[in-house]
Amino acid sequence: MDMKEQIQKAEESILHTYNRFPVVFEKGNGVFLYDTEGKEYLDFAAGIAVNSLGYHYPGYDEALISQVKKLTHISNLYYTEPIIEAGRKLVEKSRLAKAFFTNSGAEAIEGALKAAKKYAYTRDGHAGHEIIAMRHSFHGRTVGALSVTGNAHYQEPFEPLMGGVRFADFNDLDSVKALVTDKTCAVITETVQGEGGIYPAKKEFLEGLRALCDEKDILLILDEIQCGMGRTGEYFAWQNYGVAPDIMTTAKALGCGVPVGAFVLGEKAAASSLMSGDHGTTYGGNPLACAAVSTVFDLYENNHILAHVKEISAYLEKRLEELAEKSPYVVERRGMGLMQGLQITGKPVGEVVKKALEAGLVVISAGSDVLRFVPPLIIREEHVDQMSSILEGILLD
Ligand SMILES: *Cc1c(COP(=O)(O)O)cnc(C)c1O
């Protein structure tokens, strides 16, 4: 079967919820991908900010294979060595208190929302609390996560969603303050908005949210699913701001390719929210997923990944700025670390993405007009150069 036939086959049985690009990927190596016809692609999407160590990073496959040979699943009714290790490392690096492992980002959001509601329920002795979320946010596609996702297009067909959610403007503290009532139990925001178009939080905004939440005993939930796990040069993006959340969600690069997420609670939230019997998951935190998490933390540490991100992201920013200067189609560059966006005008961003793919570069879009760069964290200058020369061919003509 050639690629065209393979794609037809796929469409016969896979529900068409994604407009997939016409490529069948077969394998990866380092920061390169290969399709079933042998064509090579430079990967600046990393499976949407997941494959932060690229493909077959030394030590990663070996650790997973060794865990597969021991035990892949056993249930949360028992302890395993991988969950002990993964939990310890996640809590240590986030400097928070307690972790709950999930299978996805959306599931981590669901848990974070439940934890916030339970915290307020415990404090007030009754339910019926409200959550403040941000416009243009993205927190996932399950019903609870969708309820706090500020995108009418994603929400509308599925209403009524979870009630008690109010939307404020990201980076506008007054708009959040205006929505606070005595029922508010949490404010949820991405530290760097991803799907919405790569918008980093302003320092005053996060500091203001922290102070507001402290004053009113509201929990601050920071969604680090996309911007976390080293992408901004710190383990979690909020660590660049010196503002800690009460609850953090993580997923995507947490397992660097194995499906796993987590919500992590600070001392206060951990002490009086979800108790035994309040929450669960069959697969979440299974030994295979946790072996991946544990290995990812070790590989980041031993190979100084965060230091590398700090260095290479300065170079990426510089090259993107140059592109922005030269191209009539680029409005501006935004982002933090290896989470960057170019806002495009005068050309549909989808067309840029498609042309890049044809030219052997995997990039994705964000929002309606942003070209998104979330490469593996291990990219080097030569890869950045290769990426920008391919994009010059598309954005300068
Ligand atoms: C991807 C993403 C999610 C949802 O994660 P899934 O694993 O797709 O459920 C939630 N929040 C943010 C910020 C994301 O980027």
The ligand as an SDF file (V2000), in Angstrom:
LIG
                    3D

 15 15  0  0  0  0  0  0  0  0999 V2000
   -3.2380   19.5230   25.3240 C   0  0  0  0  0  0  0  0  0  0  0  0
   -3.7400   20.3340   26.4270 C   0  0  0  0  0  0  0  0  0  0  0  0
   -4.7360   19.8750   27.3010 C   0  0  0  0  0  0  0  0  0  0  0  0
   -5.4630   18.5670   27.0840 C   0  0  0  0  0  0  0  0  0  0  0  0
   -4.6050   17.4720   27.1420 O   0  0  0  0  0  0  0  0  0  0  0  0
   -5.0880   16.0720   26.5070 P   0  0  0  0  0  0  0  0  0  0  0  0
   -3.9890   15.1280   26.8770 O   0  0  0  0  0  0  0  0  0  0  0  0
   -5.2210   16.2840   25.0390 O   0  0  0  0  0  0  0  0  0  0  0  0
   -6.3780   15.7280   27.1430 O   0  0  0  0  0  0  0  0  0  0  0  0
   -5.0800   20.6690   28.3700 C   0  0  0  0  0  0  0  0  0  0  0  0
   -4.4900   21.8540   28.5930 N   0  0  0  0  0  0  0  0  0  0  0  0
   -3.5240   22.3330   27.7780 C   0  0  0  0  0  0  0  0  0  0  0  0
   -2.8860   23.6460   28.0850 C   0  0  0  0  0  0  0  0  0  0  0  0
   -3.1270   21.6070   26.6590 C   0  0  0  0  0  0  0  0  0  0  0  0
   -2.2120   22.1040   25.8350 O   0  0  0  0  0  0  0  0  0  0  0  0
  1  2  1  0
  2  3  1  0
  2 14  2  0
  3  4  1  0
  3 10  2  0
  4  5  1  0
  5  6  1  0
  6  7  2  0
  6  8  1  0
  6  9  1  0
 10 11  1  0
 11 12  2  0
 12 13  1  0
 12 14  1  0
 14 15  1  0
M  END
$$$$
